[in-house]
Amino acid sequence: MIELNENWKLSWSGLGYDASMAWRMARKEEGWLDCSLPCDIHVPLIENKVIEEPTVGLNFFDSEWTEKKAWWFKKVFDLDPDTMGEYVSLVIENIDCHGDIFLNGVHLGHHANAYYPFEKDVKNEIKEKDNELIIRVTAGLERVAEAEYEGVSKNIGMLLGYRRGDARRIAVRKPHYGFGWDWCPRIPTCGIGSIAIKTYSAATIKEVCVRTEAIAANNNEARLALEIVLDHPNPLQTADLDVEIEILDGREVVYSEKKNLLLCSGLNYLNTQSIIPDAKLWWPHGYGQPHRYAIKVKGLHASTVLCEYEAKFGIRKVELDVSKINDRERAFGLVVNGRKIFCKGGNWVPPDSMYLRAPNSSYRQLIEEAVEANLNMLRVWGGGLYERELFYELCDEKGIMVWQDLMFACALYPDRDERFKLEVSAELDYQTRRLRNHPSLVLWCGNNENQMVYDLFFEDHKHWEFAGGRIFNAIAPEIVHRNCPDIPYWNGSPYGGEHPNGTQAGDSHEWFISAFAERFEDKITPEVYDALNAKFVSEFGHVGPCKPSSVKRYLATDTIELNSEAFKMHSNAVTYNEPGYGLIGEAIEKHYRKMEGISAEDYLLFGGLWQGLMLEYALDTMRSKPHCDGAIFWMYNDCWGEVGWTIIDYYLERKISFPFVRRAFDSRRLVIRIEENAAVVYGINETEEDLSLEAEFGYASYDGKVRLTANKPIVIKKHSRSPVLRFDLDASLDPVQGCWFVKPSENEVNTAILRLNEFSKREIGQARLSVSNFERIGQSEIAFDVQTDRYAHAVHFGLADGWKVSDEYFDLLPLQSKRIVVQGVPQEVNEQTIRATSVYFG
């Protein structure tokens, strides 16, 4: 591959300058901006101060003109003739979204899909010197006729105010979020990905597929099916080729095979099997090691290597359990290597409004933080994109399972249009082949919420067909079965049972139980989740603010004005579409303090605590339900800065809600709930060993003067979620003055505290917190104990951006202490630097 990513030029014109004007743009000498690939057109505009950064303030309004222009990329390059082979093609990784490609004045073709590459044989067009490559790109909406969405526009979600949303999005194959959603502005993406010249003269390896067919239960002997696709470029002759296959565990070769082939012109397929004795399996995070092997394939002629391929893969079997629970209900859960996995996840969206500019470092940090948050799954949401290879490689490495939506969201789609179906088929064929070797990919899903919104908004189904159903119910399952039959397919999300968002079977999006409930009080009260009966929750969520430093960054101000237009535009739509002080303001009034006279800092603090409370309570509830096998909150990461759904903000800083989710997803966890006027404690243990604890349980006053408790040994069996303790509540003890709890002897298992009222109704008082036993571990890590004299709520430390703390915003019982570890700390930090604070009203 000869990369062509550097030294590009970018210019623009009106949309009337169509592809026929390429010759004129080639002669244009002025008005070009320097750029490199991958490139979203906004990036060079920002760098050259043509526009301001769209994700800051209200700047996105001022960049709307960009979607009404044609964008022209130009590059002149030379090629070494010694590098040219029998086959020469131009490969463009992606074009967003409508592109016309010209090489040396020849129109190579039109491409209209950001989800699979453009590739064209250019052997007759390429030359040694002064090759001129010109690509015209548009955002794509200008080509959509009203007829393509007429009649279904009422079933196109996210047609919001603030100029967000566009019905035409259903007809263009590109990331839909760029046209605006409740959680992001309208910044339509437009640009091109990496470009290379691919050339070879002899046989080349086009694809290698490794599939786990079986794993023996008694000794982990694994049977693998291998398919190797080779291309022989000579159109008239056969060729002799020796193929060597090696599978390695580190440096140890655990399988090898040699075959001699007679290659015919064009594509050739080699299918074989391999047996790996005592195989080391790929396990999701928290259930074992995500072990990976390497496969190496070489093609040789007369001992000369003509082509070679190397990649990593994992040995694992995945099944979708939809077995009967009873006559009315079915399970919905993932079984990996024969073990049912509780999926602890977050919904993933592109990490930037301009996804082509997102650096690889952001992906690395986000996956690392997913591990830190105890996640074992990320759901790649259907309004974004099939992610770059690095994302899946990192998920493979860290044991993060991937639920992969196909890129359709909240709409009906024109599946009677033959051109549209051909585009979708090419896209799905490419993506299923590209991603099938990743052990992290455990589920393909047809779409996001298309069945649900059709069921909700088209009451008279007799007069409206489910447009898009041909894709999700026929095209997609056929392609998935053909290309990766070992990965389950599910038609949509939510889907299953009599209604797509029911709880009898399948997965559900639990928006209407709380966040979008009819009764306002239910939107801000966590106990509503106790009534949940879902089998797998793939979406639910609650909004919360970022930390002050991030808010100041995206508002470009040192003073945060809660009533400013910019703060409103950087707040999710649901936060203001409510009476009174808005959603978060009313939540703060209920749970913490009066909104009158509140400072911006307190609004951000208490809003963050409320988001954390709602997420932690809901996740605890889902994990304690015996027939719920997954909880994926909306959403994990963000594409710009706002008061929104995520636990990691756009600048990759942890929000206040982050440690709440991390605690809720602990592999060993106690959850306490009231059932039939008694406290019931659920023990959760996902580890390989039984957990034995000495548990103190009972009542303690907040001031520490009263402690009425008992002790009892409890055992939480490995791989279990079940009740382990029950005790009565003495009605004479005041929940305003104290709390009921279960405190385990094992410090790594958090204390469970029974929630009986809002914090605003508790008489807690000011705790005296102390920091002791300070220890420096290496160059950038410290540890210390924090202790309290009385009950302390939401203990936090006000640490600098970038410092990673093991726990924060937790509660401590009277005289309780907790060991804290902080990473990324400068050398000058010492015990006197750390200040512990809690929340109280006195």
N, C-alpha and C positions, 0 to 999 in steps of 0.2 A: 504494500500500500504506500502510495506517495501522497503525503498530506498536503493540502492546499489551504491551510487555515489562516495564514498570515498575509499581511499587506493587501488588504481589501479596501475598496472605496465604496461609499454609500452616498446616494443622492435621492431626490424624490421629485415627483411630478403630480399633476392632477390625474384622476382616474381615466380621463379621456386619452391620456398617453397609454394606449394599450400595447400589446406585444408587437404590433407592427411598427412601433416607434423605437424599437431596440437599436436600429441603425443610427437614429438621431442621438440617442443617449450615448452611444459608443463614441460619437464625435464631440460630445460635450466636454469642455476642458475645465470649467470652473464650477464651483458649488458642490464639490465632493468632500466628504468627511472620511478620515481614516478609521478603519475598524479591523477587527479580527474575529474569527469564528470560534465557537458559536456566537451568534449576534442577534439579539432583539433590537429592533430599530431604535427603541427608546434610549439605549445605552450610549451610542455616539452622539445622540442629540443632547443628552445630559452632559456628557464630557465636553462638548463644544458650546454649552450654555445656550443652546437653542430652546430647550425647555428646562424647567427646574425638576428635581427629583419628584416623580409623581406620587410616591408613597408618603411624602411629607406634607403636612398641612392640607390645604385645598388645591394643591398643584395638579391633582389628577384631572380636575375640570379643564385646566389650561392645556392639557395634552390630548384632548378628545379629537382634535383635528387630524391626528396622525392616522386614524382609521379611515379617513376619507382621501387618502393619498395612495399613489403607487410608489413602491420603494424599489430602487435599482441598486443591485450589488454588482461591482465590477472588479475583475482581477486579470492582470497580464502576467504570464508565467512561461518559463522555458522548461523543457524536459530533456534529460539525458537519453539519447537514443539507445544506449546500452541497457537501459532499464525497461524498455518496451518489449513486451512479449507478443505471443500470438493473439492473446485476448487482451483488450484494453477497454475498460469501462470507467465512466464517471459515476461516483456514488455520493449522493447528498443525503446525509443522515436523516434530516427532516426539513420540510418546508412548511412554514406556517403563514398562510394556509394555501392560497392559490399562487402557483409559481409557473413562470415561463422561462425556460432555460435555453441559452444560446451559446454555442461554442464556435468561435471563428466565423460568425455570421450565420451559422446553421441553427435553425430552431430544432432543438433536440426533443421538445415535447412540453406538455402542460401537466402539472402535478397539483392535485387538489386534496391532499391529506397529510396532516402533520404527524400521523401515527405510523407511517411506514416510509422507508427510504425511496428516493428516486434513483434508479440505476439505468444506465444506457450505454450500449456499445458505442465507443467513439474512436475506434481504430482508424476509420476513414477521415475523421475530422481533426484529429490531433496532429500536431507538428512539433518540430524541435524547438523553434524560436517563436516568441511573441504570440503565444496562444492567448486569446481574449475570451474570457468567460463572463457572461452577463446574465444576471438572474433578476427578473421582475417579480416582486412579491406584493401581495395585498392581504389585508386582514380577512377578506373573503365575503363579507356580507353583501357587497355590491352586486354579487352574482346571484343572489337569492331572490326569486320572484315570489310575490305574495301568495300565489297559488300553492307554493310548497308548504305553507303553514296555515293557510286559510282553513277554518273549520276545526282546527285543533289548538288554536292559540289560547283558549281558556284552560287548556291542560298543559300549558308550558309554565313551569314554576319559576319563581324568582323574577317576575316582572314587577320590580319594586319601584319605589320613588327614588329620588336623588339621582335620576337618570341611570339607574342600574337595571340590567336585564335587557334582553332583546329576543323577540320571538324567532327571528331569522337564524338563531344559533343552531336550531335543530338540523339545518340543511348543510352545515359546514363541519368538516371533520377536523376539529381542533379543540383545545381546552376551552370548555364553556365558561369556566369561572372568570375568564378575562373580561366577559361582558357584564360582570357585576353579580354579586350574590348578597345575601344578608350580611355576610362577614367580609366582604371585600368590595372595592370600588370598581368602576368600569375603566380598565386599562387593557384594551384588547391587545393580546400578544400578536406579534408579527415579526418574522425573521427567518433565519436559516441556521441549521446545525452544521456540524463538521462536514468537510468535503475532502474527498480523496480520489486519486486515480488508482484503480485496481488493475493489475496486469500480471499475466503469467503465460507461459508457452507450453508447459507440460501439465500433467494432471495436478489438480488442486483439491484440497479437502474443503468442501463447502459447509458441511454440518456434521456434528457427532451428537447422537442422542443416547443417553444412558438412563435406563429405566429399571427400577427395582421390581422384579416380578414376584419374588417370594423371600421370606425370612423364616428360617426354621426356628420354632419356638424353643427347642431343647438346647441348641448350640449356636444360634445366631448365624448359621450358614446362610449366605445370601446368594440368590440367583439373579444375575443382571442380564438384561437384554440390551445389546448394543446395535445401533444402526449408524453406519458411516456413509455419508453421501459424498461422492467424488465427481468432479467434472473433468472430462477429457476434451480439450478445446479443438482438437483437429477434427474437422467435419467429415473426413473421408477415410481415416485410418484407425485401426485398432492399436492398442499399445499394451505392453507387458508391464505390470506393476507389482512389486512386493509391498505388502502392508504389514507393518509391525504395530502391535497394540500392547501397551503396558498400563497396568493400574498400580499406583504406588500409594503406600501409606507412609508419608514422610519421604524418606529415601529408600524404604524397603519395597521392592517389587513383590506384590502379592498375587499378581496374575500377569501372564504374558502369552501372546499368540502371534503367529506369523501365517499369512495367507498370500498366495500368488493369484493375481487377478488378470484376466484379459479385459482391458477396458474398451468399451465401445464409445463411439463419438457421443459427446454430451454427458448426460447424467448416468451415474452408476451407483448401485446400492449394495452395500455389504452388510448383511445381518448375521450376528453371531451371539453366543451366550457366554457368560463367564460365571464361575463359582468362586465366591470369596469365603473361605472358612473363617469361623469365629469373627464375623464382621463387627466392626465398631460402628454403631448406628448414629445417625443424626437425630438429636433430640431437641425439642423446643427449650428455650431458656427456662431454667428452674426444674426441668425434668431429667436432666442429664447433659452430657457434653454434645455440642453440635458438631460432631466429628465429620471431617471431609477427607475424601481421597482425591488423588489427581489421576487423570487419564491422559496418556500421551499416544498419539497416533502419528506414524511416519509413513510416507509413500516413497519407495526407492526403486530405482532402475539401475542395474549393474552396480549396486552398492552406493550409488549417488543419491543423496536425499533430494527429492524433487518438491516435496511439500510436507508440512508437519502441522500438528494441532495439539494444543495443550489446554486443559481446563480443569477446574475443581468441581466435584459433585458430592452429594451425600447419599448414603444408603438409608432409605426410610420408606415405609408404607403408610399411606394416609387413606382413611375412609371417612365417609360422612354417615354418621349413625342417625337414621331416621326411624328407628324401631318403635313399635307400639309401647306406650306407657300404660294405656287402658283403652277402652272402646272409643273414647273421644279424642285422645291426645297421642301425639307422637313426639319422640325426642328429636332434637337437632343438636348434634355435637360432633366434634372432630376426634377421631381416633388415630393416634400416631403410634406406629409400631405395636399395635394391639392395646394401647393404653388410652383411655378417655382423658382428654386434656381440657381443663377449664381455660377457655381463651380469655386472657386479660389484655385488653387492647385499647388502642386509640385510633381514631380515623385520621388518615394522612391526606394532606393536600399539598400542592406544589409549594416549596418553601420560599417562593418569591412571586410577586405579581407578574414579573417578567422572568419566567422560569429558565430561559436560556442563559441568564446571567448568574444563576445561583451557583456559588462555588462548591467544589467537592468537599471542602472543609465543613460546610454547613451540613451536608449529608452525614459526614462522619460524626459530628457533634450530636446531631439529632438522634442517630441510632444509638450512640453511647448513652445519651440521656434516656432513651426508651428503656435500655437495660437497667439504668439506675432507678427508673420509676417502677421497676418490677413488671414491665410489660412483657408479654410473650407473643403479641400479635399486633400488626398494623394493617388496617383495612385501607387499601388504596382506592379512594372514593371516585365514583364514576363521572364527576364533572371536571376532573383534572387531566392527568395524562398517565400513560404507561411510563413508568419512571426509567431513568437512565440505568445502565448496567450496574453502576457502583451501588445504587440503592439495594438491589437484590443481592449483590455480593456481600455487602455489609450485613444484611439480614441473615444470609447463610452463615456467615462467620459468627454472629452473635446469638443465633438460635431464635430469631424473631420470625414467627410465622407471618406469611403474607396472604391476606384475603384480597384477591385482585378483582375489582370491578372492571367490566368492560366500560368503555367511555361513552355512556349514555346516562343522562340524569334528568329527573323531574320533568318529563315531557313525553309526548307521542312523537314518533319518528316516521319519516316518509318511506316506509318499506315497500311501497308499490312502485317506487321509482327504481328502474333497473340499474341505472348508473349508480345510484346511492347504494344499492345492495352489492354491486360489484366492488365499490370502494370499501365497504364494510367487510366484505369477504376477504379482500386482499389484506386489509389491516389485521383482521383476526388471525388469518393464516400466518402472517409474519410474526405477530406478537406471541402466539402460542408456540411457534417454533423457537423463537428467540429465548423464551423464558422457561422452557420445559425442563431444563437440567437443574434448575435451582431448587434445592431441597426445601427452602423456606416457603416456596409457593405451594399452598395447601388447598386453595379453593379458587376456582373461577366463578365469577358471579355476573349474570347477564346485564345488570343495570342498577342504578340507584333510584328507587321510589317510583319507577314508571307504572308498575302495576298498582301501587297504592294510590297514587293521585288519580289514575283512571277510575279506580273503584270509588273514590271519594267524590270526584267532580263530574263524572258522567253517569248520573243516576239511571238514565234510560239506556242501558247498554245495547238494546236492540237496534238503535239508530246510529250507533258509533262503533266502529271496529277498534280493536286494540292495535292501533298503528304502531309498529315496532315489534309486534308479537312474532312476525316471521323471522326476525333477527334472533330474539331471545329464546324462542321455542323451537327453532329449526336450524337456522344457519350456525349459530354459536355452538349449540351442543354437538352438531355434526363435526365441526372443525376441531373442537376440544377433544372429542372422542378419537378423531383421526390422528391428531398430532400429539396429544398427551393423555392417553386413556387412564393413566395412573393418578390423575389429579381430578378430584370431584368437580362437577359443574352444578350450579344452582341458578335457577332462571332469573332471579331478581332479588333485590333487598329493599324492603321486606317482602317476603313471599312464603306462602304455605298455609294450608287450611282453607276454610270456606271463604275467608276474606284475606287479601294479601297481607294485611297488618294485624291479623288475629293472633291469638296465643295458643291455638290448638296444636299447631305444627309450624315448623320452619322458624325463621328469624323474624324479629319485630323491631320497629323503630318506636321507642317509647317516649314520644313527644307529648302525647295527649294526657298522660297520667300526671304530668307536672308542668314542664316548660311551656306547653301550649294548651294547658287545661282551660276549660270554660270558666271555672271558678278561680278568681284571682288568688285567693288564699292558698290554693293548691300549688300555684307556681312558685311559692316561696317557702313551702313547708316540706321538709324532707320525709316526714312519716308517711306521706302518701305512697311512697315506694313499698311500704310493707304489704300492700294489696297486690303487688305485682305477681303475675302468673306466667310470664314469658319463658319460652324454652331457650332462647338465645337472643340477647339484646345487642343488636349491631349498631344502633344509634340511640342516644339520649344525651342531654347535656344541659349545662347552665353557664351563663356568661359571667365573666369577672374581669376586673381591670388588671393592667400591667403595673409593675413597680414604677415609682415616680421618675426614675432616670430614663426609662424607656418612653414614658408618656411625654416627657420634655423633649426627647429626641424626635419622636414622630410629629410633635406639634411645632418643633423648631422654636422653643420658647423656654425661658427659665421660670416663668410663672404659669401655672396651670389654672386656666379659667374653665370651671365646670360648665358654664353656660355659653361658652363660645361656640360659634358655628363649626370651627375646626374640631373641637372636642366631640361635638354631636356627630359629625361626619365620620369620626374615628370610633364610633360606638355602634355596636350591632343594632340593627333595626328594632329588635325586640326590647331593647332597654328603654326606648322612648315611647313605644306604642302602648303605653299603659297610663292609667290615671295617676294623679298625685305627683309624687317625686319620680315617677318612672319605676321600672322593675327593680333595679338595684337600690334605689332610694327607699322604696317601700320595704324591701328586704332588710335594709339596714335599720329602719324604724322598728320593724318587728323583732329583730334578733339582737340589736345592739343599742342604738341611741337615737335620739331625735335628729332629724335632718336639718332642722333650723340652725343656721350658723355653722354648719359643718365645714371644716377645712378640706381642701383638695386632698391633702395627705391622709386625713381620716376617711374620706370617701374611698380612696384607693385601698386603704387597709381593710376597712370593714366590708367593702364590696368583695375583696379577695377572700376574706375569711368566710363570707357567705357562700361563694362559689365552692370553696373547699369543703364546707360543711355538706352542701347538697351532693357533691360528687362522692365524697367518702361514705355518706350514709347510704346512698343508692347502690354503690358498688358492694358495700358490706351486705346489703340486703340480697343482691343478686347472687353473691357467692354463697350465702347461707340457704338459698332455695335449692332443694334436692334435685329438681328437674330443670334447673337453669344451668346451661353449660357454657355460657359465654357472656361477657360484658365488655362492650366496646363503646367508650364514651366519644362524644362529639365535642371538640376535636383535639387532636394531639398538638399540631403545630400550626403556624400561621404564615400567610403570604404578605401581610403588611401589619402595621401596628394599630391595635384598636382595643377597646373594651369588648372582649369577645369570648368565644367558647374555649380557647386553648389553655393548656397548662404550661406551654413553652411559648414565649412571645416571638415576634418577628426577628428580634435581635438576639435570639437564642438564650435569653435570660429566663430563668425559672420564675413563674408566677407564684403567688402565695398558695394557689391550689395544688401546686406540684407535690409537696410532701404529703398532703391529704390523700392523693391518689396513690402515692408510693406506699403509704401505710396500709391502705385498703387492699393493695395487691401483694402484701407480704406473703411469702410462701407458707409461713406459720402465723396464724391469726386467730384471735378470739373476737367474736361478735356477740353482743348482748342485746336482747330484745324483750319486750313484755308480751307474754302470751298467757291468756286466761288468768290475769292478775298476778302472775309470777314472772320472775326474771329467768329467761332461758338463755344459756350461753352455748353458742355454736363454736366448735373447734374445727379449724381448717388446717390441714397438713398435706402439702403437696410433695413433701420430701420422700426419700427412700427409706426412712426409719421412723418407727413409732416415736412419739414425743411424750415423755412423762414429765408432769409438772406438779409442783405443790402450789395450789392456788389459794390466796387469801381473798375472801369475798364478803361483802356486806356493805355497811354504810359508814361514811366519814363526813363530819362537818367540815365546811370550807375553812374554818379557822383552826382546824386540827385538834380541837378540844374533845371532840367525841369521835370514837372509832369503835363501832360495834361490828365485829367481824368474826369469821370462823376460817379454818383452814381445811383443805381437802385435797388429796392427791387425785389428779385426773390424767387420763391417757388419751391422746389423740392418735388414732391409728394412721399409718402411712397412707397416702393417697386417699384421704377421707375428708368429708364435709358432713358433720353431724352434731346433734346436741350432745354436750358432755357434762352439763351441770344445770341444775334448776334450783332456785331458792325463792322463798316467799319474801314479799316486801312488807315491812312493818308500816302500817298506815299512820302511826303516830309520829314517824320521823319526817321532818320537814324537807321537801325537795328544794325549797328556796334557800335553806341554810346549809345543805349538804347534798351528797350524791351517793348512789349505789354503784359498786364497781367490782371487777374481778382483776386481781393483780397477780400475775404468775411469778413464780420464783425464777424462771428463766428470763434474764434481762433482755435477750434478743426478741422476746415476744412482748408486744406492747400491751399495756393495761387497757382493759375494756371498761368504758364508763357509760352507764345507762343514761340516755338522754330523756328527761322527763319534762323539760321546759326550755324556753329560750334563755340565752345568756342574759338578756336584758332584765329577766325576772329573778336572777340569782343574786344573792347578797354575798359576793365573794370577797371584796376588799382588796387592798394592795398587798401583794406578796413581796417578801424580801428574797431576791434571787442572788445566789452567790456562785462564783466560778472558782474552781479549785482543780488541783492535780493536773495542771497544765503540762503538756508534753509536746515536744517537737519531734516529728517523725520524718526524717529525711529533709530535703531542701525546701519543700513547699507544702508540707502537710503537718497539721497540728491536731491535738486531741485535748479535751478537757471535760470535767464534770460540771454540770449545772444542778443546783439544788435549791429547794424552796422551803420556807417555813410554814406556808399555808397553801391552799389550793391556788395554782397559777394557771391561767388560761392563755393559750396562744403564745407560748414562750418563743421569742425570736431574738435575733442578735444584730440586726441591721448591718449585715456584712456587705462588703464592696461587691460591685458587679464582677462576675466571673468566678467568685469563690463558690465552691461546691460543698454544701453542708449536709451531713448525713441525716439530719432531721431538724425540723423547725416548725413553728406554729403548732406545737403539741401542748397538751395539758399535763400538769404534774399534780399528784395528790400531795397533801401535807407531808413534809419531810422526805419526799421522794426525790431521787437524783437520777440523772441520765447522762451517759457518756456520749459525747459529741465529737465527731471527726470532721475536719474541714480541709479540703484540698485546694490547691492553687493559691496558697497564702504566701505573701512576701516574707523575707527573713526578719524584717524589723518588727513583725507582730509578736506580742508577748501576752502574758496573762492579763496585764493591765489594759491591754487594747480591747479585750472582749467585754462587751456589755450585754447582759441578758435583760430582757424586758418582757413584761406580760401585759395583757389587756385587762383593765378593771375600771369600774366607775365607783367613785367614793364620794 
